[in-house]
Amino acid sequence: MSSYTDRTDDIVKAVQLLRKHGMAVGFPMQTADGEIIFSVGNDFTLTADQILELLERGELNSEGVRRSVEAQVSATGHPRYPT
């Protein structure tokens, strides 16, 4: 888990980029274990770390979000945080 305080600017940039691509991004929420999560689009919930990974890989778009969630489901059998 990254230090969210140190990466606040990157998280804001990533959320703005998702919105620029036409994706609805909800307000940040914090889980009981301290992870920051966002609802993305109508069907997805991503952690701040997942969003930052997509930003770093240049895949912060609807296709990248879908692939990230599919990879999580494939690895675990369920999305990390179901919507």
Helices and strands as residue ranges (DSSP letters): H 8-20, E 29-30, E 36-40, E 44-47, H 48-57, H 62-76
